[in-house]
Each structure stands twice: as C-alpha cells, then as structure tokens.
Amino acid sequence: MEKWEDKLPPRARERLAKIRISSEDRERIKNMEKLKSFLSQFYQGNLSPDDLAKKIEEFQGKEKEFLIKEAQLRLVSSLSLQISSPDFKKRGKAILLLEKLKTQGKYQLIKEEINSLGSLIKRCLEEKNRAYEKLKNEVENNPELRIRKVRSEEGEVLIQLPVDEAVRASTQWKDFISRYETICGSEFSKSVERIKKMVG
C-alpha cells in the first residue's frame, strides 16, 4: 500500500525527511511530558518537594541535567507576589532540592536569593495590608467616603457602598496599588531573573 508521503512532490519529500524527529528528540519530548505531569501533581499537592526531587532524579542520561534545570525554571516562573507563604516555602524547597541533584550546583547562592525573595514578598504583603487597614479605618469613620453617584433610569442617584467596596474604589487605594505594583513588582522581577540565571 502506498504511503501518504509517497504522493508528495520530491521537494516536499526532501523537506519532510529533514524534519523527521530523531530518537533523541523523541526521548526529550517523552521526558518533557513526564516532567509536566510531575509538576502538575506537585502544584495540586499530590507530590511533596522530596517526592518531586526523587521523581526527577530517576531520569537517565544526558537529558537529566537539562530536565532538572527545566523543572527549576518552571518552578521559579510559578512564583508571584500574591503567592501564599506555605506555597512559596514548598516551591523554594523543591528548587533547592533539585539544585542538589546537579553535578555543579549553586545551592548556597540560590538559597540566599530565595530567602531574600521570601522576605520581599512578606514585606510587600504587610505594606499592602497596612495601607488597606488604614484606608478602611478612614472609610469606616467617615460615612461620606462611602457615598457614590451612580446613573439610573431616574438620573443620577447617591448610594452608600459597603466599606470594602468603597476602599477598593477610592483613588487613594488605586494610587497606592499602582505604586505598590511598580516598586514591589520591579524588585520581585529582578529577584526572579537572578534565580533563573543561577539555575539555568
């Protein structure tokens, strides 16, 4: 029976032959799928940092170092300013355990940068909570700050917003969030980039 490739013009057949997947590429694709599955289980809480490291340690051959780095880069990319403290600790631990699997790791440097990033996230969150509580007190103590004009079928009417809604709608809060995201976001991104360079 004639294969579909045989019906192609000669030049198309040549091109197709060049892009045939090598056994190494096939192996890498298979390993990457396994890696994605392990990370997915880890994010869902079905694998601990130790379990994840053990699974990745089982990879064989030249690919192993590449897969360790790939797992670390994906873990670093999963961090955010909004991450909960337990999740941050869990991901930080996994990154460090994987670093220990490398033939030449930078364990101590990465540990220091992860600790510094953890402190930054904590400091930024505390600052955000303090600013929110301060504004919330002002809004609670001054009911006028909860009054908003809204359009209705009868024209403009005044309504009183719930406290939290009034805080989030206030220009002070919006200004704070804009500054907070610029300053904290910038420091966070720089730290994440430093960790990526160290693990990569």
C-alpha positions in Angstrom: 0.0 0.0 0.0 1.3 3.5 -0.9 2.2 5.7 2.0 0.8 9.3 2.0 4.4 10.7 1.9 5.0 9.0 -1.5 2.2 11.1 -3.1 4.1 14.3 -2.2 6.3 16.1 -4.8 10.0 15.3 -4.5 11.0 18.7 -2.8 8.3 18.3 -0.2 9.5 14.7 0.5 13.0 16.1 0.9 11.9 18.7 3.4 9.8 16.1 5.3 12.9 13.8 5.6 14.9 16.7 7.1 12.3 17.4 9.8 11.9 13.8 10.8 12.1 13.6 14.6 15.3 11.9 15.8 15.2 9.3 18.6 16.9 11.9 20.9 14.2 14.4 20.2 11.5 11.8 20.7 13.1 10.9 24.1 13.2 14.6 25.1 9.5 15.1 24.2 8.6 12.0 26.2 10.6 13.2 29.2 9.2 16.7 29.0 5.7 15.2 29.1 6.6 13.2 32.2 8.1 16.4 33.8 5.0 18.4 33.1 2.9 15.6 34.8 5.2 15.6 37.9 5.0 19.4 38.2 1.2 19.3 37.8 0.9 16.7 40.6 3.2 18.9 42.7 1.2 22.0 42.2 -2.0 20.1 43.1 -0.4 19.0 46.4 -0.1 15.3 45.4 3.7 15.4 45.4 5.9 16.9 48.2 9.1 18.7 47.3 11.0 15.5 48.3 8.8 13.3 46.1 9.2 15.7 43.1 13.0 15.6 43.5 13.0 11.8 43.7 10.9 11.5 40.5 13.2 13.9 38.6 16.3 12.1 40.0 15.1 8.9 38.2 15.7 10.5 34.8 18.6 8.9 33.0 21.4 10.0 30.7 22.5 13.4 29.2 18.9 14.7 29.5 18.9 14.6 33.3 20.7 17.9 33.9 18.5 19.7 31.2 15.3 18.3 32.9 16.5 19.4 36.4 17.1 22.9 35.1 13.8 22.9 33.2 11.9 21.9 36.3 13.6 24.6 38.3 12.8 27.3 35.7 9.2 26.3 35.7 9.0 26.4 39.5 10.6 29.8 39.6 8.2 31.1 36.9 5.3 29.8 39.0 6.2 32.2 41.9 4.2 35.5 42.2 3.8 38.4 44.7 0.4 37.0 45.6 1.7 33.5 46.5 0.8 32.2 49.9 3.6 31.6 52.4 3.2 27.8 52.5 3.2 27.6 48.7 6.3 29.8 48.5 8.2 27.6 51.0 7.2 24.4 49.2 8.3 25.7 45.8 11.5 27.2 47.3 12.4 23.9 48.9 11.7 22.0 45.6 14.1 24.4 43.7 16.8 23.8 46.3 16.4 20.0 46.4 16.7 19.9 42.6 19.9 22.1 42.8 21.5 19.4 45.0 21.0 16.9 42.2 23.2 18.8 39.8 26.9 17.9 39.3 27.9 21.5 39.9 25.2 23.4 41.7 25.0 26.9 43.3 22.9 25.7 46.3 24.0 28.4 48.8 23.7 31.4 46.4 20.2 30.2 45.3 19.1 29.6 48.9 20.1 33.2 49.8 18.3 34.7 46.8 15.1 32.6 47.6 15.2 33.7 51.3 15.6 37.3 50.1 12.7 36.9 47.7 10.6 35.4 50.5 11.3 38.5 52.7 10.4 40.8 49.9 7.0 39.1 49.3 6.3 39.2 53.1 7.3 42.9 53.3 5.2 43.9 50.3 2.2 42.0 51.6 2.5 43.6 55.1 2.8 47.0 53.5 -0.3 46.4 51.3 -2.3 45.1 54.4 -1.3 48.2 56.5 -2.3 50.6 53.7 -5.6 48.8 53.3 -6.4 48.8 57.0 -5.5 52.5 57.3 -7.9 53.4 54.4 -10.6 51.1 55.8 -10.5 52.9 59.2 -10.8 56.2 57.4 -13.8 55.0 55.4 -15.5 53.4 58.5 -15.1 56.7 60.5 -16.3 58.9 57.6 -19.5 57.6 56.0 -19.3 60.3 53.4 -16.4 58.5 51.8 -18.8 55.6 51.1 -21.2 57.8 49.1 -21.0 57.4 45.3 -23.1 58.9 42.4 -24.4 56.3 40.0 -26.6 56.7 36.9 -30.0 55.1 37.0 -33.1 55.4 34.9 -34.3 58.3 37.1 -31.0 60.1 36.6 -28.1 60.3 39.0 -28.6 58.9 42.5 -26.4 58.7 45.6 -25.8 55.3 47.0 -23.7 54.1 50.0 -21.2 51.4 49.2 -20.1 48.7 51.6 -16.8 49.6 53.3 -14.5 47.2 51.4 -16.0 48.2 48.1 -15.6 51.9 48.9 -11.9 51.3 49.9 -11.2 49.5 46.6 -13.0 52.1 44.6 -11.1 55.0 46.2 -8.5 57.0 44.3 -6.1 56.6 47.3 -6.2 52.8 47.1 -5.8 52.9 43.3 -2.8 55.2 43.6 -1.3 53.0 46.3 -1.8 49.8 44.2 -0.2 51.5 41.2 2.9 52.5 43.2 3.0 49.1 45.0 2.9 47.1 41.8 5.6 49.3 40.2 8.0 49.2 43.2 7.4 45.7 44.6 6.8 44.2 41.1 10.1 45.6 39.8 12.1 44.2 42.8 10.2 40.9 42.5 11.0 40.5 38.8 14.7 41.3 39.3 15.0 38.7 42.0 13.2 36.1 39.9 15.5 36.8 37.0 18.6 36.4 39.2 17.3 33.0 40.4 16.6 31.9 36.8 20.2 32.8 35.8 21.6 30.8 38.7 19.6 27.7 37.9 19.9 28.0 34.1 
